[in-house]
Amino acid sequence: MDLREHYLEALALTGGIIAGLSEQQLDLPTPCDEWDVRAVISHLNANARAMCSHLSGTADDTSAPLTGDAPATPDPRADFGAAARELTFVLTDDAVLDRSIPLANSGAASGSIAIGVHFVDVLTHGWDLSRAIGIDYRPAERRVATALKFAGGYPDSPDMRGPGALFAPARPLDPDAPALDRLAALLGRDPQWSATPVLR
């Protein structure tokens, strides 16, 4: 399974939202409980740095796992741009698909699986950020369909869903709802969530 093309497009799409954020917008709430915009970007940055180190083969025993801790930084917007550029370079090496990547709460996975996990994460957090600032979000339908299929294979276990897990419990949703709404619900979001944006 090679999801690098999907991953790169998600990085570019979400990166475009992040790059356009004002300082004021970093404090807005998001559909992710207890995370404001700044915290979502810090989480994305932590995962991007972990992916860079593990996929490039430069990680050591002190390197964070994917979906690990997310320390805040002075300008998370610039950090994401830098990490995305580094990832774009790292992903040109076919060897990334066979790397062993540690996943928080879930042991380790191949690079190809970790790329899928982070692709889903980046695409879905793009939705979170778009809802936080009140803009339209339109990933390509085939990207959303792939993310929905991939995330549909996540185990329904205490390490994966629930308090202290990677995701909130999945929410029930009409199977005929738009794919992006179903992805949000599958990963514990309320597809109807909205917030009043702060003007730039």
Secondary structure in CASP SS format (residue, H / E / C, confidence):
PFRMAT SS
TARGET T0000
AUTHOR 0000-0000-0000
METHOD secondary structure of the structure
MODEL  1
M C 1.00
D C 1.00
L C 1.00
R H 1.00
E H 1.00
H H 1.00
Y H 1.00
L H 1.00
E H 1.00
A H 1.00
L H 1.00
A H 1.00
L H 1.00
T H 1.00
G H 1.00
G H 1.00
I H 1.00
I H 1.00
A H 1.00
G C 1.00
L C 1.00
S C 1.00
E C 1.00
Q H 1.00
Q H 1.00
L H 1.00
D H 1.00
L C 1.00
P E 1.00
T C 1.00
P C 1.00
C C 1.00
D C 1.00
E C 1.00
W C 1.00
D E 1.00
V H 1.00
R H 1.00
A H 1.00
V H 1.00
I H 1.00
S H 1.00
H H 1.00
L H 1.00
N H 1.00
A H 1.00
N H 1.00
A H 1.00
R H 1.00
A H 1.00
M H 1.00
C H 1.00
S H 1.00
H H 1.00
L H 1.00
S H 1.00
G C 1.00
T C 1.00
A C 1.00
D C 1.00
D C 1.00
T C 1.00
S C 1.00
A C 1.00
P C 1.00
L E 1.00
T C 1.00
G C 1.00
D C 1.00
A C 1.00
P C 1.00
A C 1.00
T C 1.00
P C 1.00
D C 1.00
P H 1.00
R H 1.00
A H 1.00
D H 1.00
F H 1.00
G H 1.00
A H 1.00
A H 1.00
A H 1.00
R H 1.00
E H 1.00
L H 1.00
T H 1.00
F H 1.00
V H 1.00
L C 1.00
T C 1.00
D C 1.00
D H 1.00
A H 1.00
V H 1.00
L H 1.00
D H 1.00
R C 1.00
S E 1.00
I E 1.00
P E 1.00
L E 1.00
A C 1.00
N C 1.00
S C 1.00
G C 1.00
A E 1.00
A E 1.00
S E 1.00
G H 1.00
S H 1.00
I H 1.00
A H 1.00
I H 1.00
G H 1.00
V H 1.00
H H 1.00
F H 1.00
V H 1.00
D H 1.00
V H 1.00
L H 1.00
T H 1.00
H H 1.00
G H 1.00
W H 1.00
D H 1.00
L H 1.00
S H 1.00
R H 1.00
A H 1.00
I H 1.00
G C 1.00
I C 1.00
D C 1.00
Y C 1.00
R C 1.00
P C 1.00
A C 1.00
E H 1.00
R H 1.00
R H 1.00
V H 1.00
A H 1.00
T H 1.00
A H 1.00
L H 1.00
K H 1.00
F H 1.00
A H 1.00
G C 1.00
G C 1.00
Y C 1.00
P C 1.00
D C 1.00
S C 1.00
P C 1.00
D C 1.00
M C 1.00
R E 1.00
G C 1.00
P C 1.00
G C 1.00
A C 1.00
L C 1.00
F E 1.00
A C 1.00
P C 1.00
A C 1.00
R C 1.00
P C 1.00
L C 1.00
D C 1.00
P C 1.00
D C 1.00
A C 1.00
P C 1.00
A H 1.00
L H 1.00
D H 1.00
R H 1.00
L H 1.00
A H 1.00
A H 1.00
L H 1.00
L C 1.00
G C 1.00
R C 1.00
D C 1.00
P C 1.00
Q C 1.00
W C 1.00
S C 1.00
A C 1.00
T C 1.00
P C 1.00
V C 1.00
L C 1.00
R C 1.00
END
